[in-house]
């Protein structure tokens, strides 16, 4: 790696993209929400003995389920419009 390349490690990041930014953002958001949802049950279990904290994680889980469903619907609509 040359010194010039080392000084600008992200200079070429994003030059090649497989989809529009808003579709990439949507997929990235969905992935993050799925990760959070995946962890919620463990967080609920980790909070055993603290009803308030468990209620918090259950609320987060409900919100994430709604977020995932909404994002999935948007992905579906964009696929149907051949955006991907």
N, C-alpha and C positions, 0 to 999 in steps of 0.2 A: 504494500500500500504506500503510495507516495504521500509526501507531506501535504500536498494540495488536496488530495482525496481525503485524508484524515481530517482536514480542517472543515470539510463540508460533507459530513457523513449522510446527510439527508437531501443532498442537492438533487438527486434523481428520484426521490420518493414521490410516487403518484403520477409519474410520467405515463405509465401504462396502467390503464384501469379497465376492468371488465364490465363495468356498469356505471351509470350516472351516480354522482355523489349522493343524491337523496335516496337512491335505492340501496347503496352501500350503507348509508347511515341507518336505514330501516333494518337491514339484516344484522348490523352490528348491535343495534338496540335490542332486537329480538334475542340475539345470542346472550347478551348481558342479562336480560330479564329471565331467560331460561336458567342461567347459572344461579341467579338469586333464588328463583323458585325451587331449584334443586336442593339448595341449602336450607330452606325454611324448616323442613321437618327436623333436621338435625338441631337447628337453633331452638326449636320448640322443646326438643328432648333435653338439650343442654340447660334450659331454663327450668327444669323440673324443680318444683318447690317454690317457684316464684310466679304466682298466678298472673300478676300484672305484666311481667316480662313475657310470659307465654301468650297472653292476650295480644300484646304488641306484635309478636312474631306471627300469630294467626291472622291479625289484620294485614300485616305486610304480605302474607301468603295470598290472601284474598285479592289484594290490590295487584299483585304480580300475575295472578291468574287472569284478571281482567286485562292487564297490560299485554300479556302474551296473546290472548285471544284477539284483541284489537290489532296488534301488530301482524298476527297471522292473516287476518282478513285483508289488511292492506297489502301484504306480500302477495296473497292470492290475486287481488285486483290488479296489481302491477304485472304479475305473470300473465294474466289474461289479456293485458294490453300490450304484451310482448316487450315490456320494458327491460327484461333481463335477457 
